[in-house]
Amino acid sequence: MNITYIIGLVLALVVFLLGIVMPINVPPEEGQAIVEFHLEYLINFFDAASIFIVIGCTVAIVVASFPGKTLASMPKHFGVILNANKFRPLEIIDQLVELAQTARKNGLLALEGKANEQEDPFFKQAIMLIVDANDPDKVRAILENDIECMSARHEDSAAMYDKASSVAPAFGMVGTLVGLINMLNNMSLDSGGSSSIGKDMGTALITTLYGCILAHMIFGPIANNLRIRDSEEVLCKEIIVEGIMSIQSGENPKALREKLLTYISQRDRDTGSGSSGGGE
């Protein structure tokens, strides 16, 4: 579970709501508390027209900007960003060392059974490429091209949320203009039109607020987390490529382990953590 994403998102919402309902009086006046709670302030930040403009237009522009295949993958993205322990490079290194030991004892053909046990299609493909005695340059080219194409698809998904993150504040400004235009038109009417000025001004300001919340609290973190997951998956696949090429060349399993461990941080090596997101 990606606990940092959940904590950050919940904390941002809590701090935002507390900032609305909890004015801080410094210094407090006589008989006034330093901190007060006014839950009734929440209703001031609800405006149906603003929600309709910002959310509706943002969703519409994202739909217009990306193909249906990319849009259909959106429900999967939340599972991806919440699964922080999906990619475990140390486990992959252990598997590669085991494959290297098998290959040194029984030859590359003995790896075919190991390939059929793999759940990861990329790992299975990599093993079968050397079992079929393909040229090393061809094997590397196929696997590296697979990684590049995968990363490009992942970038398309992250770009969808980047687009939403850039569009939401823009439509927040559009809502602001709508509110200001209505306010100015009502001011030009007789005195009866002045009663809607407050509502129009509220729409003008709240749409900007909604746009900023969507961009920086919702869409921005999703795009960033998707790119983090992409970098973790790319790292694991690069380890597989290097390990498979070394197995094909007949490298010593112990030397192979030492080489592959250089792909992960020293802290993860020392702790035996399977996470690919550790720092140095």
Backbone as CSV, one residue per row, in Angstrom:
resi,resn,N_x,N_y,N_z,CA_x,CA_y,CA_z,C_x,C_y,C_z
1,MET,0.837,-1.192,0.000,0.000,0.000,0.000,0.881,1.254,0.000
2,ASN,0.580,2.182,-0.890,1.318,3.442,-0.973,0.803,4.389,0.108
3,ILE,1.293,4.180,1.319,0.769,4.914,2.470,1.096,6.402,2.408
4,THR,2.230,6.766,1.793,2.603,8.185,1.734,1.629,8.975,0.865
5,TYR,1.143,8.354,-0.223,0.169,9.034,-1.077,-1.127,9.280,-0.307
6,ILE,-1.583,8.263,0.412,-2.832,8.388,1.170,-2.685,9.427,2.275
7,ILE,-1.575,9.353,3.027,-1.353,10.307,4.113,-1.292,11.731,3.574
8,GLY,-0.543,11.926,2.491,-0.407,13.267,1.926,-1.729,13.831,1.453
9,LEU,-2.526,13.000,0.761,-3.812,13.467,0.243,-4.779,13.797,1.378
10,VAL,-4.869,12.897,2.360,-5.769,13.130,3.495,-5.318,14.349,4.290
11,LEU,-4.015,14.482,4.513,-3.494,15.621,5.267,-3.799,16.938,4.561
12,ALA,-3.642,16.956,3.233,-3.931,18.180,2.483,-5.403,18.565,2.623
13,LEU,-6.301,17.578,2.524,-7.732,17.866,2.659,-8.085,18.343,4.059
14,VAL,-7.484,17.687,5.070,-7.774,18.067,6.458,-7.296,19.482,6.735
15,VAL,-6.065,19.795,6.317,-5.526,21.138,6.543,-6.365,22.185,5.818
16,PHE,-6.795,21.873,4.604,-7.631,22.798,3.849,-8.956,23.062,4.562
17,LEU,-9.612,21.987,5.013,-10.899,22.152,5.698,-10.737,22.875,7.028
18,LEU,-9.656,22.574,7.757,-9.407,23.272,9.019,-9.164,24.752,8.772
19,GLY,-8.481,25.058,7.670,-8.260,26.465,7.350,-9.545,27.211,7.076
20,ILE,-10.568,26.491,6.598,-11.860,27.111,6.334,-12.643,27.360,7.619
21,VAL,-12.728,26.337,8.476,-13.625,26.397,9.637,-12.929,26.863,10.903
22,MET,-11.615,27.038,10.868,-10.890,27.337,12.101,-10.080,28.629,11.961
23,PRO,-10.741,29.779,12.022,-9.995,31.029,12.018,-9.141,31.158,13.289
24,ILE,-7.949,31.679,13.136,-7.031,31.871,14.263,-6.921,33.369,14.530
25,ASN,-7.242,33.758,15.739,-7.244,35.170,16.130,-5.973,35.491,16.905
26,VAL,-5.035,36.145,16.273,-3.777,36.519,16.919,-3.518,38.000,16.651
27,PRO,-3.491,38.846,17.722,-3.835,38.488,19.113,-5.354,38.475,19.292
28,PRO,-5.874,37.666,20.211,-7.326,37.605,20.416,-7.842,38.867,21.100
29,GLU,-9.042,39.268,20.725,-9.684,40.393,21.398,-10.292,39.922,22.715
30,GLU,-10.717,40.856,23.510,-11.270,40.512,24.827,-12.486,39.598,24.670
31,GLY,-12.451,38.472,25.410,-13.538,37.504,25.358,-13.542,36.629,24.114
32,GLN,-12.485,36.686,23.354,-12.405,35.926,22.116,-11.340,34.836,22.238
33,ALA,-11.656,33.644,21.780,-10.688,32.551,21.833,-9.664,32.702,20.711
34,ILE,-8.470,32.151,20.954,-7.435,32.210,19.920,-7.873,31.406,18.697
35,VAL,-8.447,30.227,18.933,-8.912,29.367,17.856,-10.415,29.164,17.982
36,GLU,-11.138,29.351,16.904,-12.574,29.148,16.886,-12.947,28.197,15.735
37,PHE,-14.038,27.498,15.915,-14.518,26.597,14.873,-15.876,27.086,14.381
38,HIS,-15.988,27.237,13.074,-17.239,27.685,12.462,-17.565,26.751,11.298
39,LEU,-18.235,25.650,11.611,-18.571,24.683,10.575,-19.508,25.273,9.519
40,GLU,-20.232,26.311,9.892,-21.150,26.913,8.932,-20.416,27.579,7.771
41,TYR,-19.100,27.813,7.938,-18.319,28.424,6.849,-18.191,27.487,5.650
42,LEU,-18.359,26.183,5.884,-18.179,25.220,4.795,-19.125,25.484,3.634
43,ILE,-20.360,25.888,3.954,-21.346,26.100,2.907,-20.950,27.247,1.986
44,ASN,-20.102,28.154,2.511,-19.658,29.278,1.681,-18.765,28.827,0.528
45,PHE,-18.197,27.618,0.661,-17.259,27.132,-0.351,-17.895,26.097,-1.278
46,PHE,-19.205,26.027,-1.245,-19.931,25.162,-2.181,-20.680,26.021,-3.183
47,ASP,-20.410,25.771,-4.459,-21.109,26.503,-5.508,-21.323,25.562,-6.681
48,ALA,-22.569,25.235,-6.955,-22.893,24.249,-7.987,-22.410,24.697,-9.365
49,ALA,-22.549,25.986,-9.669,-22.110,26.485,-10.979,-20.604,26.316,-11.151
50,SER,-19.843,26.554,-10.083,-18.389,26.413,-10.153,-17.986,24.962,-10.380
51,ILE,-18.660,24.053,-9.660,-18.380,22.624,-9.843,-18.678,22.207,-11.277
52,PHE,-19.794,22.681,-11.791,-20.194,22.319,-13.148,-19.185,22.819,-14.174
53,ILE,-18.729,24.032,-14.007,-17.793,24.616,-14.978,-16.435,23.932,-14.910
54,VAL,-15.869,23.830,-13.715,-14.494,23.350,-13.578,-14.402,21.845,-13.844
55,ILE,-15.184,21.060,-13.106,-15.087,19.608,-13.253,-15.618,19.166,-14.612
56,GLY,-16.772,19.694,-14.992,-17.370,19.289,-16.262,-16.482,19.606,-17.448
57,CYS,-15.974,20.817,-17.509,-15.144,21.212,-18.650,-13.794,20.503,-18.642
58,THR,-13.223,20.283,-17.453,-11.945,19.573,-17.364,-12.085,18.154,-17.889
59,VAL,-13.111,17.454,-17.438,-13.348,16.088,-17.904,-13.589,16.072,-19.407
60,ALA,-14.363,17.032,-19.911,-14.677,17.069,-21.338,-13.420,17.272,-22.179
61,ILE,-12.523,18.148,-21.743,-11.305,18.420,-22.509,-10.366,17.220,-22.472
62,VAL,-10.273,16.541,-21.328,-9.438,15.339,-21.251,-9.976,14.267,-22.183
63,VAL,-11.292,14.091,-22.199,-11.911,13.111,-23.103,-11.623,13.470,-24.558
64,ALA,-11.645,14.769,-24.874,-11.403,15.206,-26.248,-9.937,15.093,-26.649
65,SER,-9.032,15.018,-25.666,-7.602,15.070,-25.949,-6.940,13.709,-26.061
66,PHE,-7.607,12.643,-25.579,-6.968,11.333,-25.541,-7.884,10.265,-26.123
67,PRO,-7.290,9.220,-26.715,-8.111,8.136,-27.292,-8.827,7.339,-26.215
68,GLY,-9.851,6.631,-26.623,-10.660,5.863,-25.672,-9.867,4.800,-24.938
69,LYS,-8.867,4.212,-25.608,-8.059,3.172,-24.976,-7.311,3.712,-23.767
70,THR,-6.778,4.916,-23.889,-6.068,5.529,-22.766,-7.026,5.900,-21.648
71,LEU,-8.187,6.434,-22.018,-9.188,6.824,-21.017,-9.714,5.602,-20.267
72,ALA,-9.865,4.481,-20.974,-10.411,3.274,-20.352,-9.475,2.694,-19.301
73,SER,-8.201,3.059,-19.355,-7.242,2.517,-18.392,-7.215,3.285,-17.078
74,MET,-7.998,4.348,-16.965,-7.973,5.189,-15.764,-8.270,4.418,-14.478
75,PRO,-9.273,3.521,-14.441,-9.516,2.799,-13.182,-8.315,1.976,-12.717
76,LYS,-7.498,1.490,-13.649,-6.321,0.710,-13.276,-5.247,1.571,-12.631
77,HIS,-5.237,2.850,-12.963,-4.167,3.712,-12.486,-4.169,3.847,-10.962
78,PHE,-5.352,3.847,-10.373,-5.422,3.999,-8.924,-4.869,2.757,-8.225
79,GLY,-5.100,1.596,-8.822,-4.489,0.383,-8.284,-2.981,0.413,-8.406
80,VAL,-2.492,0.985,-9.499,-1.046,1.066,-9.725,-0.384,1.976,-8.699
81,ILE,-0.948,3.150,-8.472,-0.287,4.096,-7.571,-0.411,3.679,-6.111
82,LEU,-1.435,2.884,-5.772,-1.591,2.455,-4.387,-0.729,1.238,-4.059
83,ASN,-0.300,0.506,-5.071,0.521,-0.691,-4.849,1.993,-0.301,-4.880
84,ALA,2.531,0.022,-3.711,3.902,0.517,-3.624,4.936,-0.594,-3.635
85,ASN,4.525,-1.843,-3.446,5.487,-2.942,-3.330,5.361,-3.951,-4.464
86,LYS,4.867,-3.509,-5.597,4.675,-4.434,-6.711,6.000,-4.863,-7.324
87,PHE,6.949,-3.946,-7.407,8.210,-4.230,-8.077,9.312,-4.422,-7.039
88,ARG,9.896,-5.616,-7.029,10.902,-5.987,-6.035,12.179,-6.449,-6.744
89,PRO,13.106,-5.551,-6.952,14.325,-5.902,-7.698,15.181,-6.963,-7.036
90,LEU,15.202,-7.009,-5.710,16.021,-8.029,-5.048,15.497,-9.431,-5.341
91,GLU,14.181,-9.583,-5.386,13.611,-10.884,-5.719,13.959,-11.273,-7.158
92,ILE,13.960,-10.299,-8.051,14.332,-10.564,-9.435,15.798,-10.971,-9.527
93,ILE,16.639,-10.303,-8.770,18.070,-10.650,-8.764,18.257,-12.080,-8.268
94,ASP,17.534,-12.454,-7.220,17.636,-13.823,-6.704,17.219,-14.838,-7.773
95,GLN,16.145,-14.529,-8.494,15.693,-15.437,-9.552,16.722,-15.553,-10.670
96,LEU,17.332,-14.431,-11.025,18.330,-14.450,-12.095,19.574,-15.240,-11.686
97,VAL,19.979,-15.096,-10.431,21.134,-15.858,-9.944,20.814,-17.347,-9.962
98,GLU,19.597,-17.697,-9.581,19.177,-19.107,-9.628,19.184,-19.629,-11.064
99,LEU,18.723,-18.803,-12.002,18.749,-19.197,-13.412,20.187,-19.377,-13.902
100,ALA,21.071,-18.500,-13.453,22.470,-18.596,-13.858,23.096,-19.893,-13.350
101,GLN,22.750,-20.276,-12.133,23.269,-21.529,-11.577,22.748,-22.728,-12.370
102,THR,21.460,-22.696,-12.713,20.871,-23.781,-13.504,21.521,-23.870,-14.881
103,ALA,21.739,-22.711,-15.512,22.326,-22.690,-16.852,23.757,-23.212,-16.840
104,ARG,24.528,-22.911,-15.796,25.916,-23.376,-15.725,25.986,-24.892,-15.515
105,LYS,24.993,-25.423,-14.807,24.997,-26.861,-14.535,24.423,-27.674,-15.685
106,ASN,23.296,-27.184,-16.248,22.543,-28.009,-17.199,22.407,-27.392,-18.588
107,GLY,22.936,-26.193,-18.781,22.835,-25.549,-20.085,21.605,-24.655,-20.200
108,LEU,21.606,-23.838,-21.238,20.515,-22.870,-21.416,19.170,-23.547,-21.679
109,LEU,19.179,-24.700,-22.309,17.915,-25.377,-22.606,17.159,-25.765,-21.343
110,ALA,17.894,-25.922,-20.245,17.252,-26.294,-18.986,16.410,-25.156,-18.421
111,LEU,16.549,-23.952,-18.977,15.798,-22.796,-18.468,14.374,-22.734,-19.019
112,GLU,14.064,-23.581,-19.988,12.733,-23.516,-20.585,11.642,-23.803,-19.556
113,GLY,11.886,-24.754,-18.692,10.919,-25.055,-17.641,10.760,-23.890,-16.682
114,LYS,11.875,-23.199,-16.375,11.809,-22.022,-15.500,11.008,-20.894,-16.154
115,ALA,11.155,-20.791,-17.472,10.425,-19.734,-18.185,8.921,-19.935,-18.068
116,ASN,8.477,-21.176,-18.163,7.042,-21.464,-18.092,6.465,-21.202,-16.701
117,GLU,7.334,-21.128,-15.700,6.881,-20.843,-14.339,6.715,-19.340,-14.084
118,GLN,7.223,-18.512,-14.983,7.204,-17.072,-14.778,5.818,-16.484,-15.033
119,GLU,5.373,-15.627,-14.126,4.109,-14.915,-14.311,4.302,-13.632,-15.118
120,ASP,5.508,-13.076,-15.045,5.811,-11.848,-15.769,6.095,-12.188,-17.236
121,PRO,5.266,-11.721,-18.170,5.478,-12.047,-19.594,6.840,-11.574,-20.101
122,PHE,7.306,-10.428,-19.604,8.594,-9.909,-20.058,9.734,-10.829,-19.633
123,PHE,9.697,-11.265,-18.392,10.727,-12.162,-17.867,10.707,-13.481,-18.653
124,LYS,9.513,-13.998,-18.899,9.382,-15.248,-19.647,9.927,-15.093,-21.064
125,GLN,9.584,-13.980,-21.708,10.075,-13.736,-23.057,11.599,-13.661,-23.080
126,ALA,12.175,-12.981,-22.081,13.630,-12.828,-22.025,14.322,-14.184,-21.910
127,ILE,13.780,-15.056,-21.060,14.376,-16.391,-20.886,14.274,-17.198,-22.173
128,MET,13.110,-17.153,-22.812,12.911,-17.946,-24.018,13.781,-17.465,-25.172
129,LEU,14.102,-16.177,-25.200,14.961,-15.662,-26.260,16.356,-16.277,-26.208
130,ILE,16.885,-16.489,-24.985,18.214,-17.108,-24.912,18.124,-18.627,-24.999
131,VAL,17.003,-19.201,-24.579,16.820,-20.652,-24.745,16.799,-21.006,-26.227
132,ASP,16.207,-20.128,-27.045,16.119,-20.375,-28.486,17.399,-20.012,-29.223
133,ALA,18.455,-19.695,-28.468,19.790,-19.434,-29.038,19.800,-18.278,-30.028
134,ASN,19.089,-17.189,-29.695,19.121,-15.996,-30.526,20.433,-15.244,-30.328
135,ASP,20.786,-14.462,-31.317,22.001,-13.652,-31.233,21.887,-12.677,-30.063
136,PRO,22.944,-12.512,-29.240,22.879,-11.608,-28.075,22.448,-10.192,-28.419
137,ASP,22.947,-9.649,-29.522,22.558,-8.293,-29.910,21.064,-8.223,-30.225
138,LYS,20.557,-9.272,-30.857,19.133,-9.316,-31.178,18.298,-9.406,-29.902
139,VAL,18.745,-10.229,-28.951,18.030,-10.370,-27.681,17.955,-9.035,-26.964
140,ARG,19.084,-8.362,-26.861,19.107,-7.067,-26.162,18.226,-6.048,-26.883
141,ALA,18.297,-6.017,-28.195,17.506,-5.046,-28.956,16.012,-5.267,-28.751
142,ILE,15.578,-6.518,-28.768,14.154,-6.820,-28.581,13.686,-6.395,-27.200
143,LEU,14.461,-6.741,-26.185,14.058,-6.447,-24.812,14.092,-4.942,-24.527
144,GLU,15.111,-4.262,-25.009,15.196,-2.821,-24.763,14.097,-2.069,-25.510
145,ASN,13.748,-2.542,-26.699,12.643,-1.920,-27.429,11.324,-2.122,-26.688
146,ASP,11.167,-3.303,-26.092,9.968,-3.584,-25.292,9.863,-2.605,-24.121
147,ILE,10.988,-2.347,-23.460,10.998,-1.420,-22.325,10.655,-0.005,-22.780
148,GLU,11.230,0.428,-23.898,10.966,1.773,-24.392,9.498,1.969,-24.754
149,CYS,8.921,0.976,-25.410,7.509,1.076,-25.792,6.598,1.082,-24.559
150,MET,6.947,0.259,-23.571,6.176,0.229,-22.327,6.220,1.578,-21.628
151,SER,7.418,2.152,-21.540,7.567,3.438,-20.866,6.810,4.539,-21.605
152,ALA,6.787,4.460,-22.933,6.035,5.442,-23.721,4.541,5.347,-23.424
153,ARG,4.034,4.121,-23.291,2.610,3.953,-22.946,2.325,4.523,-21.564
154,HIS,3.229,4.287,-20.638,3.051,4.818,-19.286,3.073,6.345,-19.293
155,GLU,3.939,6.914,-20.127,4.006,8.375,-20.206,2.718,8.955,-20.770
156,ASP,2.097,8.248,-21.701,0.805,8.704,-22.237,-0.245,8.767,-21.127
157,SER,-0.222,7.783,-20.239,-1.179,7.764,-19.132,-0.920,8.924,-18.177
158,ALA,0.361,9.152,-17.829,0.689,10.260,-16.936,0.362,11.601,-17.585
159,ALA,0.554,11.687,-18.906,0.270,12.933,-19.616,-1.210,13.294,-19.550
160,MET,-2.067,12.277,-19.433,-3.502,12.538,-19.319,-3.799,13.342,-18.049
161,TYR,-3.132,12.993,-16.958,-3.345,13.719,-15.700,-2.615,15.064,-15.710
162,ASP,-1.503,15.138,-16.434,-0.853,16.437,-16.616,-1.786,17.399,-17.347
163,LYS,-2.468,16.853,-18.363,-3.411,17.678,-19.121,-4.534,18.173,-18.211
164,ALA,-5.085,17.265,-17.406,-6.147,17.654,-16.479,-5.636,18.683,-15.478
165,SER,-4.387,18.513,-15.025,-3.798,19.430,-14.052,-3.617,20.829,-14.632
166,SER,-3.351,20.907,-15.930,-3.177,22.223,-16.558,-4.505,22.848,-16.961
167,VAL,-5.485,21.992,-17.290,-6.782,22.496,-17.753,-7.643,22.985,-16.593
168,ALA,-7.582,22.299,-15.450,-8.464,22.648,-14.331,-8.299,24.105,-13.870
169,PRO,-7.065,24.594,-13.626,-6.948,26.013,-13.244,-7.399,26.955,-14.361
170,ALA,-7.213,26.535,-15.624,-7.646,27.382,-16.731,-9.157,27.563,-16.714
171,PHE,-9.877,26.477,-16.466,-11.333,26.606,-16.395,-11.763,27.253,-15.079
172,GLY,-10.902,27.208,-14.071,-11.157,28.005,-12.877,-11.177,29.483,-13.226
173,MET,-10.237,29.896,-14.085,-10.220,31.290,-14.529,-11.409,31.602,-15.432
174,VAL,-11.810,30.621,-16.240,-13.000,30.813,-17.076,-14.220,31.056,-16.192
175,GLY,-14.347,30.251,-15.127,-15.457,30.457,-14.194,-15.385,31.813,-13.526
176,THR,-14.173,32.264,-13.240,-14.000,33.598,-12.651,-14.509,34.670,-13.611
177,LEU,-14.178,34.529,-14.878,-14.641,35.497,-15.873,-16.167,35.467,-16.007
178,VAL,-16.735,34.263,-15.958,-18.197,34.142,-16.043,-18.855,34.884,-14.882
179,GLY,-18.320,34.645,-13.666,-18.884,35.309,-12.495,-18.746,36.819,-12.570
180,LEU,-17.584,37.298,-13.027,-17.369,38.749,-13.122,-18.258,39.378,-14.184
181,ILE,-18.423,38.683,-15.306,-19.287,39.214,-16.363,-20.722,39.335,-15.867
182,ASN,-21.209,38.283,-15.179,-22.567,38.341,-14.639,-22.702,39.458,-13.614
183,MET,-21.667,39.609,-12.780,-21.714,40.647,-11.758,-21.777,42.037,-12.387
184,LEU,-20.956,42.276,-13.395,-20.938,43.589,-14.037,-22.235,43.866,-14.779
185,ASN,-22.792,42.816,-15.402,-24.080,43.006,-16.086,-25.183,43.345,-15.106
186,ASN,-25.173,42.682,-13.949,-26.198,42.955,-12.944,-26.018,44.342,-12.344
187,MET,-24.776,44.809,-12.239,-24.538,46.151,-11.703,-25.066,47.223,-12.639
188,SER,-25.149,46.904,-13.931,-25.638,47.888,-14.893,-27.159,47.974,-14.919
189,LEU,-27.816,47.022,-14.244,-29.268,47.033,-14.180,-29.735,47.976,-13.085
190,ASP,-31.027,47.967,-12.834,-31.554,48.817,-11.763,-31.116,48.256,-10.415
191,SER,-31.524,48.878,-9.342,-31.083,48.498,-8.001,-31.471,47.073,-7.647
192,GLY,-32.484,46.505,-8.316,-32.888,45.144,-8.015,-31.855,44.128,-8.437
193,GLY,-30.969,44.479,-9.379,-29.973,43.535,-9.850,-28.800,43.388,-8.920
194,SER,-28.653,44.317,-7.990,-27.491,44.273,-7.097,-27.567,43.118,-6.103
195,SER,-28.719,42.480,-5.940,-28.863,41.398,-4.969,-28.088,40.155,-5.379
196,SER,-27.765,40.000,-6.650,-27.048,38.810,-7.128,-25.543,39.039,-7.230
197,ILE,-25.072,40.241,-6.870,-23.638,40.532,-7.004,-22.805,39.608,-6.135
198,GLY,-23.260,39.387,-4.900,-22.508,38.515,-4.004,-22.405,37.098,-4.541
199,LYS,-23.494,36.577,-5.077,-23.484,35.221,-5.640,-22.567,35.135,-6.844
200,ASP,-22.636,36.144,-7.727,-21.790,36.141,-8.919,-20.314,36.248,-8.549
201,MET,-20.020,37.071,-7.550,-18.631,37.220,-7.112,-18.138,35.932,-6.462
202,GLY,-19.037,35.261,-5.739,-18.661,33.984,-5.122,-18.308,32.954,-6.179
203,THR,-19.114,32.880,-7.241,-18.814,31.969,-8.344,-17.476,32.309,-8.979
204,ALA,-17.210,33.607,-9.119,-15.964,34.048,-9.742,-14.747,33.579,-8.955
205,LEU,-14.821,33.628,-7.628,-13.669,33.261,-6.807,-13.574,31.760,-6.557
206,ILE,-14.711,31.111,-6.332,-14.693,29.696,-5.969,-14.249,28.814,-7.137
207,THR,-14.556,29.213,-8.370,-14.106,28.410,-9.509,-12.584,28.343,-9.559
208,THR,-11.921,29.447,-9.255,-10.454,29.436,-9.217,-9.957,28.498,-8.124
209,LEU,-10.622,28.525,-6.984,-10.254,27.629,-5.880,-10.401,26.171,-6.294
210,TYR,-11.526,25.826,-6.913,-11.750,24.442,-7.343,-10.697,23.997,-8.355
211,GLY,-10.350,24.888,-9.273,-9.348,24.549,-10.272,-7.999,24.245,-9.645
212,CYS,-7.603,25.031,-8.648,-6.322,24.809,-7.962,-6.341,23.505,-7.165
213,ILE,-7.466,23.217,-6.509,-7.572,21.974,-5.729,-7.447,20.757,-6.643
214,LEU,-8.173,20.765,-7.752,-8.112,19.633,-8.673,-6.709,19.452,-9.239
215,ALA,-6.069,20.556,-9.611,-4.758,20.467,-10.253,-3.685,19.982,-9.300
216,HIS,-3.632,20.560,-8.105,-2.486,20.340,-7.215,-2.731,19.305,-6.115
217,MET,-3.979,18.988,-5.834,-4.258,17.987,-4.813,-4.719,16.652,-5.388
218,ILE,-5.221,16.664,-6.619,-5.756,15.431,-7.208,-4.906,14.976,-8.394
219,PHE,-4.912,15.743,-9.472,-4.295,15.276,-10.714,-2.766,15.270,-10.662
220,GLY,-2.173,16.298,-10.073,-0.717,16.372,-10.015,-0.076,15.185,-9.305
221,PRO,-0.514,14.844,-8.088,0.061,13.681,-7.401,-0.152,12.364,-8.154
222,ILE,-1.288,12.208,-8.832,-1.522,10.978,-9.589,-0.492,10.846,-10.707
223,ALA,-0.282,11.917,-11.463,0.704,11.879,-12.553,2.096,11.571,-12.027
224,ASN,2.460,12.199,-10.921,3.795,11.977,-10.354,3.965,10.535,-9.886
225,ASN,2.940,9.974,-9.237,3.024,8.590,-8.761,3.079,7.599,-9.918
226,LEU,2.376,7.883,-11.006,2.440,6.997,-12.165,3.850,6.978,-12.749
227,ARG,4.497,8.122,-12.761,5.873,8.165,-13.282,6.843,7.440,-12.345
228,ILE,6.578,7.509,-11.059,7.414,6.776,-10.110,7.268,5.273,-10.335
229,ARG,6.032,4.803,-10.524,5.821,3.376,-10.780,6.483,2.965,-12.092
230,ASP,6.443,3.838,-13.081,7.101,3.538,-14.352,8.604,3.373,-14.159
231,SER,9.216,4.277,-13.403,10.661,4.180,-13.176,11.020,2.909,-12.413
232,GLU,10.150,2.491,-11.488,10.397,1.256,-10.751,10.310,0.038,-11.669
233,GLU,9.304,0.037,-12.554,9.160,-1.099,-13.466,10.302,-1.140,-14.481
234,VAL,10.693,0.033,-14.966,11.814,0.086,-15.912,13.084,-0.441,-15.263
235,LEU,13.312,-0.066,-13.995,14.500,-0.558,-13.285,14.501,-2.083,-13.215
236,CYS,13.365,-2.664,-12.851,13.287,-4.124,-12.747,13.536,-4.792,-14.092
237,LYS,13.010,-4.207,-15.150,13.196,-4.810,-16.461,14.625,-4.623,-16.968
238,GLU,15.256,-3.527,-16.608,16.660,-3.360,-16.970,17.530,-4.388,-16.254
239,ILE,17.183,-4.691,-15.014,17.900,-5.745,-14.284,17.729,-7.089,-14.988
240,ILE,16.505,-7.360,-15.436,16.246,-8.611,-16.152,17.085,-8.687,-17.430
241,VAL,17.110,-7.589,-18.175,17.879,-7.580,-19.423,19.355,-7.855,-19.148
242,GLU,19.918,-7.141,-18.193,21.341,-7.323,-17.891,21.613,-8.728,-17.365
243,GLY,20.705,-9.236,-16.535,20.883,-10.581,-16.009,20.798,-11.641,-17.085
244,ILE,19.827,-11.512,-17.973,19.650,-12.490,-19.052,20.859,-12.479,-19.985
245,MET,21.357,-11.298,-20.316,22.522,-11.221,-21.201,23.748,-11.853,-20.542
246,SER,23.874,-11.658,-19.239,25.014,-12.252,-18.523,24.887,-13.765,-18.462
247,ILE,23.673,-14.261,-18.270,23.447,-15.714,-18.256,23.791,-16.307,-19.613
248,GLN,23.378,-15.609,-20.666,23.675,-16.117,-22.012,25.176,-16.179,-22.273
249,SER,25.906,-15.237,-21.692,27.358,-15.229,-21.897,28.091,-16.166,-20.951
250,GLY,27.349,-16.808,-20.024,27.948,-17.778,-19.122,28.646,-17.180,-17.920
251,GLU,28.203,-16.011,-17.478,28.852,-15.343,-16.347,28.634,-16.112,-15.048
252,ASN,29.614,-16.028,-14.169,29.555,-16.682,-12.870,28.387,-16.121,-12.051
253,PRO,27.559,-16.972,-11.413,26.388,-16.493,-10.649,26.746,-15.497,-9.555
254,LYS,27.856,-15.731,-8.859,28.247,-14.801,-7.793,28.599,-13.436,-8.364
255,ALA,29.348,-13.432,-9.458,29.695,-12.166,-10.101,28.444,-11.479,-10.651
256,LEU,27.513,-12.297,-11.141,26.257,-11.744,-11.652,25.500,-11.019,-10.551
257,ARG,25.398,-11.626,-9.375,24.704,-10.984,-8.261,25.345,-9.637,-7.921
258,GLU,26.659,-9.622,-7.825,27.354,-8.376,-7.480,27.094,-7.293,-8.520
259,LYS,27.055,-7.683,-9.779,26.800,-6.695,-10.836,25.374,-6.159,-10.772
260,LEU,24.416,-7.048,-10.566,23.012,-6.628,-10.546,22.667,-5.811,-9.313
261,LEU,23.366,-6.050,-8.221,23.101,-5.285,-7.003,23.450,-3.807,-7.164
262,THR,24.282,-3.495,-8.143,24.634,-2.087,-8.358,23.448,-1.270,-8.862
263,TYR,22.386,-1.949,-9.306,21.200,-1.242,-9.796,20.345,-0.691,-8.663
264,ILE,20.520,-1.150,-7.457,19.679,-0.700,-6.341,20.541,-0.006,-5.299
265,SER,19.905,0.719,-4.419,20.624,1.517,-3.433,21.319,0.642,-2.393
266,GLN,22.345,1.206,-1.793,23.090,0.478,-0.775,22.195,0.153,0.417
267,ARG,21.279,1.035,0.741,20.386,0.800,1.878,19.511,-0.423,1.641
268,ASP,18.979,-0.556,0.420,18.140,-1.710,0.116,18.949,-2.998,0.116
269,ARG,20.196,-2.916,-0.306,21.047,-4.114,-0.271,21.285,-4.555,1.170
270,ASP,21.521,-3.583,2.060,21.848,-3.899,3.454,20.631,-4.412,4.219
271,THR,19.460,-3.824,3.924,18.255,-4.193,4.663,17.550,-5.388,4.046
272,GLY,17.906,-5.736,2.815,17.218,-6.815,2.125,15.834,-6.433,1.689
273,SER,15.558,-5.121,1.562,14.248,-4.665,1.152,14.006,-4.993,-0.313
274,GLY,12.784,-5.399,-0.609,12.439,-5.702,-1.998,11.941,-4.506,-2.741
275,SER,11.864,-3.344,-2.093,11.317,-2.162,-2.738,12.321,-1.593,-3.706
276,SER,11.813,-1.047,-4.807,12.694,-0.428,-5.789,12.722,1.081,-5.655
277,GLY,12.120,1.603,-4.602,12.063,3.047,-4.476,12.981,3.613,-3.432
278,GLY,13.895,2.825,-2.900,14.770,3.306,-1.842,15.791,4.280,-2.338
279,GLY,16.219,5.176,-1.440,17.249,6.133,-1.781,18.596,5.636,-1.366
280,GLU,19.623,6.411,-1.679,20.984,6.031,-1.320,21.214,6.174,0.178
